[in-house]
């Protein structure tokens, strides 16, 4: 092999490999928000809540990425963008102490929902979904009862999946997720491994109801 051929090989082979990796990461997938498995998404969400409260942002990003890839079928690149937007929103919201300050999380939440909207048949209003999401995040800090902000959780799901907000299964799911959040809030820093298992169990029931609502006509 000549020196020139060797140099070309050293340049072109890495370029080809990087190009192939880039193509794999960015190649469009048929993402679908309806394809989730309740047990899997409950496990991931419980892990993400724990990451958030223990301020493990790298782990939070990893679980968000896994959720987007395995539960919704987004490409690696879009999963990265979704995980980054969601993690940025959580990190921006966590230190705030007022509704006005909490608005710092809104741009990242809008970006997050815009990305999710591409995985629904007709899309949805990402701005409205983001505002409602932030509303129930803040409501938890204002001693609003889980049954109340659980309705807002259900409204976010209704927008996301294009379903009636007053559907029984959707309401059961939203209030169930809120109940799991209230369980965690009541224990605070005293959370144990069995407590996190209980939360996962509650989330599993909530996501079973959501699956029923999504599958219904």
ABEGO torsion letter per residue (X at the ends): XBAAAAAAAAAAAAAAAAAAAAAAAABBBBBBAAABBAAAAAAAAAAAAAAAAAGBAAAAAAAAAAAAAAAAGBBAAAAAAAAAAAAAAAAAAAABABAAAAAAAAAAAAAAAAAAAAABAAEBBAAAAAAAAAAAAAAAAAGBBAAAAAAAAAAAAAAAAGBBAABAAAAAAAAAAAAAAAAAAAAEAABBAAAAAAAAAAAAAAAAAAAAAAABX
